[in-house]
Every structure is written in C-alpha cells, then in structure tokens.
C-alpha cells in the first residue's frame, strides 16, 4: 500500500493541466491544487501566515515614530524647501529626490504640515501591504505552505524592514514592481483586464518614483513579445490572431505617461543624470556582499545556506511550473544585468546595488521559501514541517542585523553603521570611526532610567560618516533631538533650514526657538564644538560655535558639564 505524503509541496499547483498541455492563455485558470485539495495541516500553516504578517508589521512599525531623518532622506526636504512645484516636476537633480514623493511632501508642507510621521506613513503602509498583496496575487500558483513561508521571509527581510522605515521611495517601488511583475503574467495567462489595470499604473508609478525599476517591470514585454513576434514573422500565426496588438496597446499605455513624466526632467538635467552612469562597476566581491544583504545576513555560512535553499527552490519551481520559473528567471536576470550595465556611481557598494535590486528580492525569497519547504518535506508530519520552517526563518533573522539594531531607543535605524554592510568587519562606517572613547557625559546618562532624559544635540551633519549619535545613544539610551543652528551660528542649508511655517518635525528643533524660551521637553543642550568624523582625518564643514556660545550662555547659564569638544547646558531650571 502506497503511503500518501503530507509534504506541503504535494499540494503545489503545477501550472499545467494533466497531460502536460499548456493552459489556454485566454482561459481563467482553475483554483490551485492547493485550494482544491487542502491538506489536513492547513490551519497551522494559516496561523504561520498570519503570525508572519503580524511580526512583519511590528518590525516595520517598531520605533518608526522615533526616527531622525538622515542621509538620503534629506534629498526631498532640501528640494521642496528651495524649489517651486514647477521646478520639482521638471528636474531630476544630481541627488535623486524622487519627484512624486517630493510633491507629496510639498503638498503636506503647504496643507497642514510636514512631519516625520506623515513622511514615513506611505512607506510603512507599502511595506506592510507587500506582505499581504503579493501572496494574494500569487494565490493561483502557490499553495498555502509556500505563501506562509514566503511571507515569513518577507517579514524578517532586513532590507525590506529598513526601507519601510525611511522616507525614500523604495518600500513603495518594492510593492509596485513585484505586483506589476505578477500582474503582467496573470494578465497574459488569463486575459483578465483587472490584471492589466494593476500592471499599467503600478509600472508607471514605480518608474516615476524611481526609474531603476523599469528594467524589471518592462522585461515581461520581451519574455512574451519575442515568441509572439517570432510566430508572426515565421508565418505560424497571423498578426491579427496574435497577441502582439495587445502587447503594443499595453506598452503604449505604459510608455506614454512615463515619457510625459520622465522625459522633461531627464532632458533638463541630462548632464547630471548622465554623470551618475558609467562611473563604477560591480565586482565579484561586491556582488557577493550584495547577495549577503539580499539574503538578510552578514555571515558567509548563512548566506551560503540561503543560496543553497534558493538553488533547490529554483529547481523545484522548474519541475512544478516551468513556465513560471522561466518567466521569473528571465525578468530577474534581465533586470539585474541591465542595472549592473549602467555602471552607476557607487554601484560597487553593497547597499547601493542591493537597493537597485529590490524589485528582485521578493522573488528571490520565493525561491528560498520553495527550498525551505523542500527541506522540510523530508519529515512526514505537518507540525514538524512547520516547526522546521519557523526555526529556519528565526535562525536567519538572528543571523542578520535586526538583533544589533534593535536596542531601545534607537532613533537612527537608517544610519550606515547598520545598513551599509551587515558584516561589521566589512563596514567602513564601523571600522574607520574615531577611536576616542564615548564621552563621560553619556556614560553618566546611562546610569539613569532609559528614555527619562531628552537631549538636544547641536550642531550636526546629516551624513552617517559625520553622525556619532547612534554610537552615543546605544550607551546612554536617552531621547535625542537634533538642534538646527541656522541662522544663529551662521547660515547652513545642508541638513538644516530656518524656522519655516509648515515644518513640524518632532526630532528637529531650532536654536532660535530654544533661545526664546521653548524647550521642546529637552533636559540638556549638548554643543559639539568640534565635529566627529569618519574617517577621523576627513575634512568637514562645521560652524564656528564660538560665535554663538555667548547667546547660549546668556540664555542657559554656564555649562553644567565640559569635556574635550563638548559643552552641556541644562535647559530646565530644575536640572541646574
């Protein structure tokens, strides 16, 4: 008597009807085998799926309301404060500020106020939506165990968590590009207009947010268009009976709005746009380190294990649904090769290349999920299979950067100390920091209950390599606000702005407001007379604080603490 295996892969849809014939591209596919022959262990898998969504949501929302804008998050802020709407729409600039996102921020500035919370809101929503929308779109060709494992991997992916926490377009483009790639295939297979309605705006918005997504979202035209063109040119199918007119129509619906949106700024800023291409190369070392980031770890052994799971998963997918495997393989390969061929500036840095490859990441994790399930299928009981999958996902999370970045409070998740490379031995933002000890003032604060004191730190630089506050906060565990010194200590435009109606940042405060008596709940004003620099010999612009210290001391009195390059003032009478 033959035993019936309880492997979750037994329930996976094949993508073909019995006998190996291809399904009609016009016919709506039947429900997946997983849905029609639901395994007995489906409830535990559903629990895992829901738990993964919950965990992924919590990771993306955790400490989000405390984050200080740093690094590239300032591109859009600089642009919207200095340029009218017409200039925002018609320029790209050297620093990519993402036109649609900047327009959204500008609207908020003019109508109710711009704050960190409203800047982060759409990215958080997109990060959470990815966990729900993508598996739902793929429900016709994935079984419940696959979706549960896939969502679990998406939930704990450090890159996806990080980009859901910063005010940059990548969480939105990750959602839109992945959905567009799936929608194109489903639209082609089923002929249903709803998928094309999802694909066209998704591709347009993602491309407008960040044009680097277009090699991925436009690749399906080649996958389906070249065979259709070959059939027509070979006389096997008349043009009128082919699907080339459909492709041309969908292509026009995508190309025309993209051209209208992107051509004017590209033409206006062609010199700056072109200056970012042909500058740097992907190397074998940078490709490997990028893979580790995509895999969610800085450890070589874990990265190799994830690669092995992905390899097994691709093989399993090719046997189960060869057309899907070919489609995803071609789309991801063409997108990745095109991105690498641009030789964009700084593309040899792991985080930069990983960012450009974010459209591929959800599908790479789908391959990993398939491989993990194949490994779990070696045990018969569904409960044991789920335990194996959960253990593998948990081990991957622990082998990644999330445990190190998760101290409370950490208001600098986006700092490149955590994000440039997940292996601190390969991260220059860790290896090349100044070797001076943590100031004694912060060590004294560490003796107080965490989050019981609020500091205003000034002046500052927005770049990670000149920003020591994550190092200090990990020691003192107190709240940090950034003090903007313009115009009191000189006019500064980079990472600063004067008091501006509509700017309602919670973690950025102005020295002008402090001097007139507003404290913003701060207990201490910490003045850094000299900059902190990575590397220590780097030349960096820093205001001459001697010009404004008399005004500070006239308001707050003498410093309550002095150290080399550090002055601390009590901002509340009770603290003196």
For each residue, the residues with C-beta under 8 A, 3 or more apart:
1:
2:
3:
4:
5: 10 377 380
6: 10 39 40 41 380 381 382 385
7: 10 373 377 380 385
8: 11 12 39 41 45 143 144 145 146 373 376 377 382 385
9: 12 143 145 316 320 373 374 377
10: 5 6 7 39
11: 8 33 34 37 38 39 143 144 145
12: 8 9 32 33 34 142 143 146 320
13: 32 33 34 140 141 142 143 320 321
14: 33 320 321
15: 23 141 320 321 322 323 324
16: 20 21 22 23 321 323
17: 21 23
18:
19:
20: 16
21: 16 17
22: 16 323
23: 15 16 17 27 29 189
24: 27
25: 188 189 190 191 243
26: 190 191
27: 23 24 190 191
28: 190 191 192
29: 23 140 141 189 190
30: 36
31: 35 36 140
32: 12 13 35 36 139 140 141 142 143
33: 11 12 13 14 36 37 143
34: 11 12 13 37 38 39 142 143 144 145 146
35: 31 32 38 139
36: 30 31 32 33
37: 11 33 34
38: 11 34 35 42 144
39: 6 8 10 11 34 42 45 144 145 382
40: 6 382
41: 6 8 44 45 382 383 385 386
42: 38 39 45 46 144
43: 46 47
44: 41 47 48 382 383 386
45: 8 39 41 42 48 49 144 145 148 382 386
46: 42 43 49 50 144 148
47: 43 44 50 51
48: 44 45 51 52 148 149 152 386 389 390
49: 45 46 52 53 135 144 147 148 151 152
50: 46 47 53 54
51: 47 48 54 55
52: 48 49 55 56 131 148 151 152 154 155
53: 49 50 56 57 128 131 132 151 155
54: 50 51 57 58
55: 51 52 58 59 152 155 156
56: 52 53 59 60 127 128 131 151 154 155 156 161
57: 53 54 60 61 128 131
58: 54 55 61 62
59: 55 56 62 155 156 161 402
60: 56 57 64 124 127 128 161 164 165
61: 57 58 64 124
62: 58 59 406
63: 66 67 165 408 409 410 411 413
64: 60 61 67 120 124 165
65: 116 117
66: 63 409 410 411 479 507
67: 63 64 116 120 165 166 411 412 413 414 507
68: 116 411 412 469 480 482 507 508
69: 73 74 77 116 119 167 462 505 507 508
70: 73 74 412 414 415 462 463 464 467
71: 74 414 415 416 462 463 464
72: 75 95 166 168
73: 69 70 76 77 119 166 167 168 414
74: 69 70 71 77 78 462 494 495
75: 72 78 79 93 95 96 97 98
76: 73 79 80 97 98 101 102 105 167
77: 69 73 74 80 81 105 497
78: 74 75 81 82 95 97 493 494
79: 75 76 82 83 88 93 97 102
80: 76 77 83 88 102 105 106 109 114
81: 77 78 497 500
82: 78 79 493
83: 79 80 87 88 91
84: 87 88
85: 88 89 103 106
86: 89 90
87: 83 84 90 91
88: 79 80 83 84 85 91 97 99 102 103 106
89: 85 86 99 103 264 265
90: 86 87 264 265 268
91: 83 87 88 265 268 269
92: 96 99 265 266 268 269 272 273
93: 75 79 96 97 269 272
94: 269 272 275 276
95: 72 75 78
96: 75 92 93 210
97: 75 76 78 79 88 93 101 102
98: 75 76 101 102 168 169 209 210
99: 88 89 92 102 103 208 209 261 265
100: 103 104 169 205 208 209
101: 76 97 98 104 105 167 168 169 172 209
102: 76 79 80 88 97 98 99 105 106
103: 85 88 89 99 100 106 107
104: 100 101 107 108 122
105: 76 77 80 101 102 108 109 114 119
106: 80 85 88 102 103 109 110
107: 103 104 110 111
108: 104 105 111 112 113 114 118 119 502
109: 80 105 106 113 114 502 503
110: 106 107 502
111: 107 108
112: 108 502
113: 108 109 118 502 503 504
114: 80 105 108 109 118 119 502 503 504 505
115: 118 119 504 505 506
116: 65 67 68 69 119 120 167 505 506 507
117: 65 120 121 506
118: 108 113 114 115 121
119: 69 73 105 108 114 115 116 167
120: 64 67 116 117 123 124 165 166 167
121: 117 118 124 125
122: 104 125 126 172
123: 120 126 127 163 164 165 166 167 168 169 170 171 172
124: 60 61 64 120 121 127 128 164 165 171
125: 121 122 128 129
126: 122 123 129 130 164 171 172 174 175 176
127: 56 60 123 124 130 131 160 161 163 164 171 174 175
128: 53 56 57 60 124 125 131 132 164
129: 125 126 132 133 175
130: 126 127 133 134 154 160 171 174 175 178 362
131: 52 53 56 57 127 128 134 135 151 154 155
132: 53 128 129 135 136
133: 129 130 136 137 175 179
134: 130 131 137 138 154 175 178 179 182 362
135: 49 131 132 138 139 142 147 150 151
136: 132 133 139
137: 133 134 179 182 183 186 198
138: 134 135 141 142 147 182 366
139: 32 35 135 136 142 147
140: 13 29 31 32 186
141: 13 15 29 32 138 321 324
142: 12 13 32 34 135 138 139 146 147 150 366
143: 8 9 11 12 13 32 33 34 146 147
144: 8 11 34 38 39 42 45 46 49 147 148
145: 8 9 11 34 39 45 148 149 373 385 389
146: 8 12 34 142 143 149 150 366 369 370 373
147: 49 135 138 139 142 143 144 150 151
148: 45 46 48 49 52 144 145 151 152 389
149: 48 145 146 152 153 369 372 373 389 393
150: 135 142 146 147 153 154 365 366 369
151: 49 52 53 56 131 135 147 148 154 155
152: 48 49 52 55 148 149 155 156 369 389 390 393
153: 149 150 156 157 365 368 369 393 396
154: 52 56 130 131 134 150 151 157 160 362 365
155: 52 53 55 56 59 131 151 152
156: 55 56 59 152 153 161 296 393 396 397 400 402
157: 153 154 160 161 296 361 365
158: 161 162 293 296 400 401 402 422
159: 162 163 293 294 296 354 355 358 361
160: 127 130 154 157 163 164 171 174 358 361
161: 56 59 60 127 156 157 158 164 165 402
162: 158 159 165 166 413 414 418 419
163: 123 127 159 160 166 168 170 171 174 355 358
164: 60 123 124 126 127 128 160 161 171
165: 60 63 64 67 120 123 124 161 162 413 414
166: 67 72 73 120 123 162 163 170 413 414
167: 69 73 76 101 116 119 120 123
168: 72 73 98 101 123 163 171
169: 98 100 101 123 172 173 209 210
170: 123 163 166 173 174 210 355 358
171: 123 124 126 127 130 160 163 164 168 174 175
172: 101 122 123 126 169 175 176 205 206 209
173: 169 170 176 177 206 209 210 213 358 359
174: 126 127 130 160 163 170 171 177 178 358 359 361 362
175: 126 127 129 130 133 134 171 172 178 179
176: 126 172 173 179 180 202 203 205 206 209 213
177: 173 174 180 181 202 203 206 213 216 217 358 359
178: 130 134 174 175 181 182 359 362 363
179: 133 134 137 175 176 182 183 198 202
180: 176 177 183 184 198 199 202 203 206 217
181: 177 178 184 185 216 217 220 328 331 359 363
182: 134 137 138 178 179 185 186
183: 137 179 180 186 187 195 196 198 199 202
184: 180 181 187 188 195 199 217 220
185: 181 182 188 189 220 324 327
186: 137 140 182 183 189 190 192 195
187: 183 184 190 191 192 193 195 196 198 199 250
188: 25 184 185 191 220 224 243
189: 23 25 29 185 186
190: 25 26 27 28 29 186 187 195
191: 25 26 27 28 187 188
192: 28 186 187 195 196
193: 187 196 197
194: 197 198
195: 183 184 186 187 190 192 198 199
196: 183 187 192 193 199 200 250
197: 193 194 200 201
198: 137 179 180 183 187 194 195 201 202
199: 180 183 184 187 195 196 202 203 250 254
200: 196 197 203 204 250 253 254
201: 197 198 204 205
202: 176 177 179 180 183 198 199 205 206 217
203: 176 177 180 199 200 206 207 213 214 217 218 254 258
204: 200 201 207 208 254 257 258 261
205: 100 172 176 201 202 208 209
206: 172 173 176 177 180 202 203 209 210 213 214 217
207: 203 204 210 211 213 214 217 258 262
208: 99 100 204 205 211 258 261 262
209: 98 99 100 101 169 172 173 176 205 206 213
210: 96 98 169 170 173 206 207 213
211: 207 208 214 262
212: 215 339 356
213: 173 176 177 203 206 207 209 210 216 217 359
214: 203 206 207 211 217 218 258
215: 212 218 219 334 335 338 339
216: 177 181 213 219 331 332 334 335 359 360
217: 177 180 181 184 202 203 206 207 213 214 220 359
218: 203 214 215 221 222 254
219: 215 216 222 223 330 331 334 335
220: 181 184 185 188 217 223 224 327 331
221: 218 224 225 247 250 251
222: 218 219 225 226 330 334
223: 219 220 226 326 327 330 331
224: 188 220 221 227 228 243 247
225: 221 222 228 229 244 247
226: 222 223 229 230
227: 224 230 231
228: 224 225 231 232 237 242 243 244 247
229: 225 226 232 233 244
230: 226 227 233 234
231: 227 228 234 236 237 242
232: 228 229 235 236 237 238 239 242 244
233: 229 230
234: 230 231
235: 232
236: 231 232
237: 228 231 232 241 242
238: 232 241 242
239: 232 242 244 245
240: 245
241: 237 238
242: 228 231 232 237 238 239 245
243: 25 188 224 228 246 247
244: 225 228 229 232 239 247 248
245: 239 240 242 248 249
246: 243 249 250
247: 221 224 225 228 243 244 250 251
248: 244 245 251 252
249: 245 246 252 253
250: 187 196 199 200 221 246 247 253 254
251: 221 247 248 254 255
252: 248 249 255 256
253: 200 249 250 256 257
254: 199 200 203 204 218 250 251 257 258
255: 251 252 258 259
256: 252 253 259 260
257: 204 253 254 260 261
258: 203 204 207 208 214 254 255 261 262
259: 255 256 262 263
260: 256 257 263 264
261: 99 204 208 257 258 264
262: 207 208 211 258 259 265 266
263: 259 260 266 267
264: 89 90 260 261 267 268
265: 89 90 91 92 99 262 268 269
266: 92 262 263 269 270 273
267: 263 264 270
268: 90 91 92 264 265
269: 91 92 93 94 265 266 272 273
270: 266 267 273 274
271: 274 275
272: 92 93 94 269 275 276
273: 92 266 269 270 276 277
274: 270 271 277 278
275: 94 271 272 279 345
276: 94 272 273 279 344 345
277: 273 274 342 343 344 345
278: 274 342 343
279: 275 276 343 344 345 346 347
280: 343 344 345 346 347 348
281: 343 347 348
282: 286 287 290 340 347 348 353
283: 286 287 348
284: 287 288
285: 288 289
286: 282 283 289 290 347 348 349 350 353
287: 282 283 284 290 291 353
288: 284 285 291 292 303
289: 285 286 292 293 350 421 423 426
290: 282 286 287 293 294 350 353 354 357
291: 287 288 294 295 303 307
292: 288 289 295 297 298 299 300 303 350 422 423
293: 158 159 289 290 296 350 351 354 421 422
294: 159 290 291 354 357 360 361 364
295: 291 292 302 303 306 307 368 396
296: 156 157 158 159 293 306 396 397 399 400 422
297: 292 302 303 306 396 399 400 422
298: 292 399 400 401 421 422 423 424 426
299: 292 302 303 399 423
300: 292 303 304
301: 304 305
302: 295 297 299 305 306 395 396 399 400
303: 288 291 292 295 297 299 300 306 307
304: 300 301 307 308
305: 301 302 308 309
306: 295 296 297 302 303 309 310 368 396
307: 291 295 303 304 310 311
308: 304 305 311 312 371
309: 305 306 312 313 367 368 371 372 375 392
310: 306 307 313 314 364 367 368 371
311: 307 308 314 315 367 371
312: 308 309 315 316 370 371 374 375
313: 309 310 316 317 366 367 368 369 370 371 372 374
314: 310 311 317 318 325 329 367 370
315: 311 312 318 319
316: 9 312 313 319 320 370 371 373 374
317: 313 314 320 321 324 325 328 367 370
318: 314 315 321 322 325
319: 315 316 322
320: 9 12 13 14 15 316 317
321: 13 14 15 16 141 317 318 324 325
322: 15 318 319 325 326
323: 15 16 22 326 327
324: 15 141 185 317 321 327 328
325: 314 317 318 321 322 328 329
326: 223 322 323 329 330
327: 185 220 223 323 324 330 331
328: 181 317 324 325 331 332 363 366
329: 314 325 326 332 333
330: 219 222 223 326 327 333 334
331: 181 216 219 220 223 327 328 334 335 363
332: 216 328 329 335 336 360 363 364
333: 329 330 336 337
334: 215 216 219 222 330 331 337 338
335: 215 216 219 331 332 338 339 357 359 360
336: 332 333 339 340 357 360
337: 333 334 340 341
338: 215 334 335 341 342
339: 212 215 335 336 342 344 347 353 356 357
340: 282 336 337 343 347 353
341: 337 338
342: 277 278 338 339 347
343: 277 278 279 280 281 340 347
344: 276 277 279 280 339 347 352 356
345: 275 276 277 279 280
346: 279 280 349 352
347: 279 280 281 282 286 339 340 342 343 344 352 353 356
348: 280 281 282 283 286 352 353
349: 286 346 352 353 420
350: 286 289 290 292 293 353 354 420 421
351: 293 354 355 416 419 420 421
352: 344 346 347 348 349 355 356
353: 282 286 287 290 339 340 347 348 349 350 356 357
354: 159 290 293 294 350 351 357 358
355: 159 163 170 351 352 358
356: 212 339 344 347 352 353
357: 290 294 335 336 339 353 354 360 361
358: 159 160 163 170 173 174 177 354 355 361
359: 173 174 177 178 181 213 216 217 335 362
360: 216 294 332 335 336 357 363 364
361: 157 159 160 174 294 357 358 364 365
362: 130 134 154 174 178 359 365 366
363: 178 181 328 331 332 360 366 367
364: 294 310 332 360 361 367 368
365: 150 153 154 157 361 362 368 369
366: 138 142 146 150 313 328 362 363 369 370
367: 309 310 311 313 314 317 363 364 370 371
368: 153 295 306 309 310 313 364 365 371 372
369: 146 149 150 152 153 313 365 366 372 373
370: 146 312 313 314 316 317 366 367 373 374
371: 308 309 310 311 312 313 316 367 368 374 375
372: 149 309 313 368 369 375 376 388 389 392 393
373: 7 8 9 145 146 149 316 369 370 376 377 385 389
374: 9 312 313 316 370 371 377
375: 309 312 371 372 378 388 392
376: 8 372 373 379 384 385 386 388 389
377: 5 7 8 9 373 374 385
378: 375
379: 376 384 385 388
380: 5 6 7 384
381: 6 384 385
382: 6 8 39 40 41 44 45 385 386
383: 41 44 386 387
384: 376 379 380 381 387 388
385: 6 7 8 41 145 373 376 377 379 381 382 388 389
386: 41 44 45 48 376 382 383 389 390
387: 383 384 390 391
388: 372 375 376 379 384 385 391 392
389: 48 145 148 149 152 372 373 376 385 386 392 393
390: 48 152 386 387 393 394
391: 387 388 394 395
392: 309 372 375 388 389 395 396
393: 149 152 153 156 372 389 390 396 397
394: 390 391 397 398
395: 302 391 392 398 399
396: 153 156 295 296 297 302 306 392 393 399 400
397: 156 296 393 394 400 402 403
398: 394 395 403
399: 296 297 298 299 302 395 396
400: 156 158 296 297 298 302 396 397 403 422
401: 158 298 404 405 418 419 422
402: 59 156 158 161 397 405 406
403: 397 398 400 406
404: 401 418
405: 401 402 410 413 418
406: 62 402 403 410
407: 410 474 477
408: 63 450 451 477
409: 63 66 450 451 473 477 478 479
410: 63 66 405 406 407 413 470 473 474
411: 63 66 67 68 469 473 479 480 507
412: 67 68 70 415 417 418 467 469 470 473
413: 63 67 162 165 166 405 410 418 419
414: 67 70 71 73 162 165 166 418 419
415: 70 71 412 418 419 429 464 467 470
416: 71 351 419 420 427 429 464 465
417: 412 420 427 429 430 464 470 471
418: 162 401 404 405 412 413 414 415 470
419: 162 351 401 413 414 415 416
420: 349 350 351 416 417 427 428 429 464
421: 289 293 298 350 351 424 426 427
422: 158 292 293 296 297 298 400 401 427
423: 289 292 298 299 426 427
424: 298 421 427 430 431
425: 431
426: 289 298 421 423
427: 416 417 420 421 422 423 424 430 431
428: 420 431 432 534
429: 415 416 417 420 432 433 464 465 534
430: 417 424 427 433
431: 424 425 427 428
432: 428 429 534 535 536
433: 429 430 468 471 534 536
434: 468 532 533 534 536
435: 536
436:
437:
438: 442 443 471 472 475
439: 442 443 472 563 566
440: 443 444 563
441: 444 445 526 561 563 566 568
442: 438 439 445 446 472 475 476
443: 438 439 440 446 447 475 476
444: 440 441 447
445: 441 442 448 453 455 475 476 477 478
446: 442 443 475 476 477
447: 443 444
448: 445 452 453 478
449: 452
450: 408 409 477 478
451: 408 409 477 478 479
452: 448 449 478
453: 445 448 476 478 479 523 524
454: 478 479 480 481 520 521 522 523 524
455: 445 476 478 479 480 481 522 523 524 525 526
456: 481 482 483 509 514 520 522 524 525 526 571
457: 460 469 480 481 482 483 526 528
458: 482 483 484 485 511 525 526 527 528
459: 483 484 485 489 492 528 542 543 545
460: 457 466 467 469 482 483 495 528
461: 466 467 494 495 531 540 542
462: 69 70 71 74 467 494 495
463: 70 71 466 467 495
464: 70 71 415 416 417 420 429 467 534
465: 416 429 533 534 535 538
466: 460 461 463 531 532 533 534 538 540
467: 70 412 415 460 461 462 463 464 470 532
468: 433 434 471 472 532
469: 68 411 412 457 460 472 473 480
470: 410 412 415 417 418 467 473 474
471: 417 433 438 468 474 475
472: 438 439 442 468 469 475 476 480
473: 409 410 411 412 469 470 476 477 478 480
474: 407 410 470 471 477
475: 438 442 443 445 446 471 472
476: 442 443 445 446 453 455 472 473
477: 407 408 409 445 446 450 451 473 474
478: 409 445 448 450 451 452 453 454 455 473
479: 66 409 411 451 453 454 455
480: 68 411 454 455 457 469 472 473 507
481: 454 455 456 457 507 508 509 520 522
482: 68 456 457 458 460 507 508 509
483: 456 457 458 459 460 509 510 511 514 525
484: 458 459 492 496 497 508 509 510 511
485: 458 459 488 489 490 492 496 511 543 548
486: 489 490 491 492 493 496 497 498
487: 490 491 498 512
488: 485 511 512 515 548 551
489: 459 485 486 492 511 543 544 545 547 548
490: 485 486 487 543 544 547
491: 486 487
492: 459 484 485 486 489 495 496 543
493: 78 82 486 496 497
494: 74 78 461 462 541
495: 74 460 461 462 463 492
496: 484 485 486 492 493
497: 77 81 484 486 493 500 503
498: 486 487 510 512
499: 503 510 512 513
500: 81 497 503
501:
502: 108 109 110 112 113 114
503: 109 113 114 497 499 500 508
504: 113 114 115
505: 69 114 115 116 508 509
506: 115 116 117
507: 66 67 68 69 116 411 480 481 482
508: 68 69 481 482 484 503 505
509: 456 481 482 483 484 505 513 514 518 520 522
510: 483 484 498 499 513 514
511: 458 483 484 485 488 489 514 515 548 552
512: 487 488 498 499 515 516
513: 499 509 510 516 518 520
514: 456 483 509 510 511 517 518 519 520 522 525 555 571
515: 488 511 512 551 552 555
516: 512 513
517: 514
518: 509 513 514
519: 514 522 571 572
520: 454 456 481 509 513 514
521: 454
522: 454 455 456 481 509 514 519 525 571 572
523: 453 454 455 570 571 572 575
524: 453 454 455 456 560 568 569 570 571 575
525: 455 456 458 483 514 522 552 556 568 569 570 571
526: 441 455 456 457 458 566 567 568 569
527: 458 545 549 552 566 567 568 569
528: 457 458 459 460 531 532 545 565 566
529: 545 546 565 566 567
530: 542 565
531: 461 466 528 540 542
532: 434 466 467 468 528
533: 434 465 466 536 537 538 540
534: 428 429 432 433 434 464 465 466 538
535: 432 465 538
536: 432 433 434 435 533
537: 533
538: 465 466 533 534 535
539:
540: 461 466 531 533
541: 494
542: 459 461 530 531
543: 459 485 489 490 492 547 548
544: 489 490 547
545: 459 489 527 528 529 548 549
546: 529 549
547: 489 490 543 544
548: 485 488 489 511 543 545 551 552
549: 527 545 546 552 553 567
550: 553 554
551: 488 515 548 554 555
552: 511 515 525 527 548 549 555 556 569
553: 549 550 556 557 558 559 569
554: 550 551
555: 514 515 551 552
556: 525 552 553 569 570 571
557: 553 569 570 576
558: 553
559: 553 562 567 568 569
560: 524 568 569 570 575 576
561: 441 566 567 568
562: 559 566 567 568
563: 439 440 441 566
564:
565: 528 529 530
566: 439 441 526 527 528 529 561 562 563
567: 526 527 529 549 559 561 562
568: 441 524 525 526 527 559 560 561 562
569: 524 525 526 527 552 553 556 557 559 560
570: 523 524 525 556 557 560 573 575 576
571: 456 514 519 522 523 524 525 556 575
572: 519 522 523 575 576
573: 570 576
574:
575: 523 524 560 570 571 572
576: 557 560 570 572 573
